[in-house]
Amino acid sequence: MKILLLLILSIPIFSQTKKLDTVFCDCKQAKIITINSKTVYGKTIAPKGFGELKEISPGKQKTNFAFEKEHNSAWYKLIINMNGELTMNIIPTKADDDYDFMIFKSGKNNFCDSLQKHKINPIRACISRDQKELNGKTGLNYKSTSEFIKHGIGPAYSKSMPVKKGEVYYLVLDNVYEKGEGHTLEFEIAETVLFKGTVTDENNKAVQAEIALTNQKGDTVIIEKTSKDGVYHFIAPITKNQSYNLNFYNDSSFSFTKSITLSDTAQLKSLKTVLPKLKKGNKYSIGSINFIGGSVQYLPRAVPSMYNLYKLLKKNPNLRIKIIGHSNGRDMMDEKGIIAFTKGRATSIRNYLAIQGIDEKRIEIDGKGDHEMLFKLPKATDSEQEQNRRVEILVLDF
């Protein structure tokens, strides 16, 4: 027994924690990352120092968008594997770490030598001070209009950039602080898609509207407006295997949201959207305020539609509404329970509107349980079942 116990104690105990990825502090040892539609690298160990060479300094780059000096740097060689628009998130493991970054386009095999000799300037850079509300995150996104962010307090993100398959870029990060805890890199390449269509009311009269394209997290990708004749025409990035919402808004019409994916490209070139005028007694379906199954919690991508509802109520102070909750079946609940449950979904939306500043007296709630499902079980697909988990809006006064 003692021998067996000794054998057990001598067996090494292996941690289930994922091993941290390596970083390289010099250009010539840059970590190679091939970027497809969505690519993640990390978490990494913390970069320590500038390596064998200080490749970045204002003296070597004729620009105001270079690091003051390399402190704790990490180099990456990015090989682009598809055409599209590149976005990037640099996520510090420790929020107090302050990462700056620069991106260079490589036109030659000896890029690192050229960087040392020929004062190559970056094509994207963000050297601004860390933003606490973002927990230190920085990178490239669609919202930013600036390719370069200089020293001092400023935006945390630079503008996304178009890339082509086969291109090579070098990314260098610099953490200003010592004793950091590494980082994670998230890359995404989206295909550019043409959005073209018209917006009218129920009588086929042109409606001038705001159009917001949002992703499945509820983040805004791009905001556009129709012309006075209700026509719109713009190009925006869409990532494969992700869903998006097109949110249409007008101050005197009921807002509408359409869910789309990359497979809808042909349809998006000739889309006709109807925004009905607000009218007392009418019931409206928003199109995207849906809920997690078995929960009164709305999905993240519902938030832009909820915000449009808030804007409508704020713009029209005489507007009073009833929010009506629905379910996708009762899951062992009795009639009384399922009605109360769907009222809970309506209450979640009312609470959101109240937090935004809308008087709760303007909002009634109701629940229909599973009596008005859009798609009947058991034949409904997962997507159709999600659409059953919704709210509708009844205009009580306007």
HULINSUL-V455023 format. One record per backbone hydrogen bond with DSSP energy under -1.0 kcal/mol. NH is the residue of the N-H (numbers start at 1). CO is the residue of the C=O. E is the energy in kcal/mol with one decimal. If there is no record, write none. Layout:
nh->NH co->CO e->E
nh->NH co->CO e->E
This chain:
nh->5 co->1 e->-2.4
nh->6 co->2 e->-2.2
nh->7 co->3 e->-2.1
nh->8 co->4 e->-2.2
nh->9 co->5 e->-2.4
nh->10 co->6 e->-1.4
nh->11 co->8 e->-1.1
nh->21 co->43 e->-2.9
nh->30 co->27 e->-1.9
nh->31 co->75 e->-2.0
nh->33 co->77 e->-2.8
nh->35 co->79 e->-2.8
nh->39 co->187 e->-2.4
nh->41 co->185 e->-2.6
nh->44 co->183 e->-1.8
nh->45 co->21 e->-2.6
nh->55 co->53 e->-1.0
nh->60 co->57 e->-1.6
nh->61 co->57 e->-1.7
nh->63 co->61 e->-2.0
nh->73 co->49 e->-1.8
nh->74 co->173 e->-1.9
nh->75 co->24 e->-3.2
nh->76 co->171 e->-2.7
nh->77 co->31 e->-2.9
nh->78 co->169 e->-3.4
nh->79 co->33 e->-2.5
nh->80 co->167 e->-2.6
nh->81 co->35 e->-2.3
nh->84 co->163 e->-2.1
nh->85 co->190 e->-2.8
nh->86 co->161 e->-3.3
nh->87 co->188 e->-2.6
nh->88 co->140 e->-1.9
nh->89 co->186 e->-2.5
nh->90 co->138 e->-3.5
nh->91 co->184 e->-2.8
nh->93 co->182 e->-2.1
nh->97 co->94 e->-2.0
nh->100 co->174 e->-2.3
nh->101 co->126 e->-1.7
nh->102 co->172 e->-1.9
nh->103 co->124 e->-2.8
nh->104 co->170 e->-2.8
nh->106 co->168 e->-2.6
nh->114 co->110 e->-2.2
nh->115 co->111 e->-2.7
nh->116 co->112 e->-1.4
nh->117 co->113 e->-1.7
nh->118 co->114 e->-3.3
nh->123 co->103 e->-3.1
nh->124 co->103 e->-1.3
nh->125 co->147 e->-1.7
nh->126 co->101 e->-2.2
nh->127 co->149 e->-3.1
nh->129 co->152 e->-2.9
nh->134 co->131 e->-1.5
nh->135 co->132 e->-1.9
nh->136 co->131 e->-1.4
nh->137 co->134 e->-1.6
nh->138 co->90 e->-1.6
nh->139 co->156 e->-1.1
nh->140 co->88 e->-2.0
nh->141 co->158 e->-2.3
nh->149 co->125 e->-2.0
nh->158 co->139 e->-2.8
nh->159 co->146 e->-2.6
nh->160 co->141 e->-1.8
nh->161 co->86 e->-1.7
nh->163 co->84 e->-3.0
nh->166 co->80 e->-3.0
nh->167 co->164 e->-2.1
nh->169 co->78 e->-2.4
nh->170 co->104 e->-2.6
nh->171 co->76 e->-2.9
nh->172 co->102 e->-2.4
nh->173 co->74 e->-2.6
nh->174 co->100 e->-2.3
nh->175 co->72 e->-2.6
nh->176 co->98 e->-2.2
nh->184 co->91 e->-1.9
nh->185 co->41 e->-3.3
nh->186 co->89 e->-2.4
nh->187 co->39 e->-3.3
nh->188 co->87 e->-2.0
nh->189 co->37 e->-1.8
nh->190 co->85 e->-2.3
nh->191 co->238 e->-2.8
nh->193 co->236 e->-3.1
nh->195 co->234 e->-3.3
nh->196 co->268 e->-3.0
nh->197 co->232 e->-1.8
nh->198 co->271 e->-2.1
nh->199 co->230 e->-1.8
nh->200 co->273 e->-2.5
nh->201 co->205 e->-2.2
nh->204 co->201 e->-2.0
nh->207 co->199 e->-2.6
nh->210 co->249 e->-2.8
nh->211 co->224 e->-3.3
nh->212 co->247 e->-2.4
nh->213 co->222 e->-2.8
nh->214 co->245 e->-2.5
nh->215 co->219 e->-2.4
nh->218 co->215 e->-2.0
nh->221 co->213 e->-3.4
nh->222 co->213 e->-1.3
nh->224 co->211 e->-3.1
nh->226 co->209 e->-2.5
nh->227 co->231 e->-2.8
nh->230 co->227 e->-2.0
nh->232 co->197 e->-2.2
nh->234 co->195 e->-2.4
nh->236 co->193 e->-2.2
nh->238 co->191 e->-3.3
nh->242 co->239 e->-1.1
nh->244 co->260 e->-2.8
nh->245 co->214 e->-2.6
nh->246 co->258 e->-3.0
nh->247 co->212 e->-2.9
nh->248 co->256 e->-3.3
nh->249 co->210 e->-2.3
nh->253 co->250 e->-1.2
nh->254 co->276 e->-3.0
nh->256 co->248 e->-1.7
nh->257 co->286 e->-2.1
nh->258 co->246 e->-2.4
nh->260 co->244 e->-2.8
nh->264 co->261 e->-1.8
nh->265 co->262 e->-1.4
nh->268 co->264 e->-2.0
nh->269 co->266 e->-1.2
nh->270 co->267 e->-1.5
nh->271 co->196 e->-2.2
nh->273 co->198 e->-2.6
nh->275 co->200 e->-3.1
nh->278 co->252 e->-1.8
nh->281 co->395 e->-3.0
nh->282 co->279 e->-1.9
nh->284 co->393 e->-3.5
nh->290 co->288 e->-1.5
nh->291 co->389 e->-1.2
nh->292 co->297 e->-2.4
nh->295 co->292 e->-1.8
nh->299 co->290 e->-2.5
nh->302 co->299 e->-1.9
nh->303 co->300 e->-1.6
nh->306 co->302 e->-2.1
nh->307 co->303 e->-2.6
nh->308 co->304 e->-1.9
nh->309 co->305 e->-1.8
nh->310 co->306 e->-2.1
nh->311 co->307 e->-2.6
nh->312 co->308 e->-2.2
nh->313 co->309 e->-2.2
nh->314 co->310 e->-2.5
nh->315 co->311 e->-2.5
nh->316 co->312 e->-1.6
nh->319 co->316 e->-2.0
nh->320 co->397 e->-2.4
nh->321 co->362 e->-2.5
nh->322 co->394 e->-2.5
nh->323 co->364 e->-2.9
nh->324 co->392 e->-3.0
nh->325 co->366 e->-2.5
nh->326 co->390 e->-2.3
nh->327 co->369 e->-2.3
nh->333 co->330 e->-2.3
nh->338 co->334 e->-2.6
nh->339 co->335 e->-1.8
nh->340 co->336 e->-2.0
nh->341 co->337 e->-2.4
nh->342 co->338 e->-2.1
nh->343 co->339 e->-1.8
nh->344 co->340 e->-1.7
nh->345 co->341 e->-1.3
nh->346 co->342 e->-1.7
nh->347 co->343 e->-2.5
nh->348 co->344 e->-1.8
nh->349 co->345 e->-1.3
nh->350 co->346 e->-2.2
nh->351 co->347 e->-2.9
nh->352 co->348 e->-1.7
nh->353 co->349 e->-2.3
nh->354 co->350 e->-2.4
nh->355 co->351 e->-2.3
nh->356 co->352 e->-1.5
nh->357 co->354 e->-1.2
nh->358 co->353 e->-2.3
nh->362 co->359 e->-2.0
nh->363 co->360 e->-1.7
nh->364 co->321 e->-2.5
nh->366 co->323 e->-2.1
nh->368 co->325 e->-2.7
nh->371 co->368 e->-2.0
nh->380 co->376 e->-1.1
nh->385 co->381 e->-2.6
nh->386 co->382 e->-2.0
nh->387 co->383 e->-1.7
nh->388 co->384 e->-1.4
nh->389 co->385 e->-1.1
nh->390 co->388 e->-1.6
nh->392 co->324 e->-2.2
nh->393 co->284 e->-2.8
nh->394 co->322 e->-2.7
nh->395 co->282 e->-2.7
nh->396 co->320 e->-2.4
nh->397 co->320 e->-1.6
